[in-house]
Amino acid sequence: MLLSSPHQASFVSTLLLFFSACSIAINTNRTISIGYILYPGFELLDVYGPLELLSSASYLHNMTLSLISFTTGPVASRPPGHLMDPSMPPVDTSHMIGPTTVATHTFENAPPLDIIMVPGGMGNVALEQENNTVMETFIARRFDHASYVLSVCTGTVTLARAGVLSGRRATTNKWAWSWVTDPAHGKNITWVPSARWVEDGKVWTSSGVAAGLDMMYAFLKHLFGAEELDSLLNQIEYAPHVDPHWDPFSVVHNVPGADRNRSLADCVVPAGH
């Protein structure tokens, strides 16, 4: 005899909770290998925002971190010169400050990775203009072996060019929406205009810059549960945006298809000013 619909729904809900609890227990008792991709002109907060939460969570959970780039050593966050308009000279960024981060591995010798993190940044534009596809080749080669692949901001364009977003839903920086979502970067991608972040299987993508913190909070809650994580957030005094389906900046930046029926009050100033 078949179960009635309410009983079926209850059974499925209980089963999902059971598998979630099992997954959390497994993640809590294993060492998780994290690889963070770096390139000249990466966005600082794309890296160090989520890394703050990862670093704090590693106090209670075993993790390793590899910082991966074209060569080992310092990688500058100052964007390289690049074209913003083909009819204009390259943008001069020499006046900008550019804190560096030291890469520990290259794309050739990076260790096995459970989690791959891809930040955005104006350096992505320069790499595309140079026809440099080293990062995309690395992601495509490692994708099947990784448990999760996450991008922040315009890091999504790297995933799109690597081909790993085909058949998936994704989002990205709302200011750079038209550039990232150009069909030349990847086919068969369902772009979600009003999302703060999107989870589609093993791939997580976030909106611009600070949204990486919000996505990382949701991702760590997915891995380890909420209790310890919420205590951590109180310690660092960070209040995350917790609705993955709503990014007020989709309205601020006039993203096609954005939900304009919701209030920008969900976001603090200067959104909309």
C-alpha positions, 0 to 999 in steps of 0.5 A: 500500500502506497503512503499518502502524500503527507506521509511521503513528504515526511519520510523524504524530509526525514531521509534528507535530514538523516543524509545531511547529518551523516554528511556533516559527521563525515566532514567533521571527521576528515581533513579537507584540502582547499585550493584557492586560485590566485592571479594578478589582479584578483579581488582582495575581498573575494579571497580574504572574505571567505578565507576569514570564515574558512580560517576561523572554521579550521580551529575546529575542523581539519583543513589544509590550504594551497594558494595556487597560481602561475608561479609560486611567490607573491601575486599582486592584487593590482590589476594589470593593464587591460583594455576597457574599450578597444578604441582606447589605450590600455587602462593604467593601473600603476597608481593603485595599491596592490597588496600581494599574496604568496602562492604556495603551488602552481597549476602544475604541482597543486596537490589533490583538492577537495574544494577549489575556490576561484575569486574574481577581479579585473585580472580576469579581463586581462587574462582573457585579452591575452587568450590565457586559458591556464586557469580554465584548463586546470579547473576542467582537469580537476573538476571531476576529482573535487568535491566542490568548486566555488567562485566569487564575483567574476570568478564565475567567468573562469568556471564558464570558460572552463565548461563546468557550468554547462547545464547548470544554474549560476550567478555572478557580479551584478555590475559586470553581469553583461560581460560575464554572461556573454554567450562567448564565455560558455553555452547552456548556462542558466544565469540567475539574475536576482540570486545572491548565490546559487548552489547547483550540485557541487558548484556554488557561485556568488554575486559580487565581492562581499557576497562571497562571505554570504555564500561561504557562510551558507557553504560552511553551514552545509558542510558542518552545520549551523551551531558552531558556525553561528557562534563563530559569526558572533565572535567576528561580528558579521551578520550574513545575508541569508537569502540566496534568492535575493540580491538588491544589487541586481536592481541597483545595476539594472540586471535584465530579469531582476526582481524589481518588486522587492525592497532595497531595504534588505541591503544597507546604504549605499545600495541604490544611492 
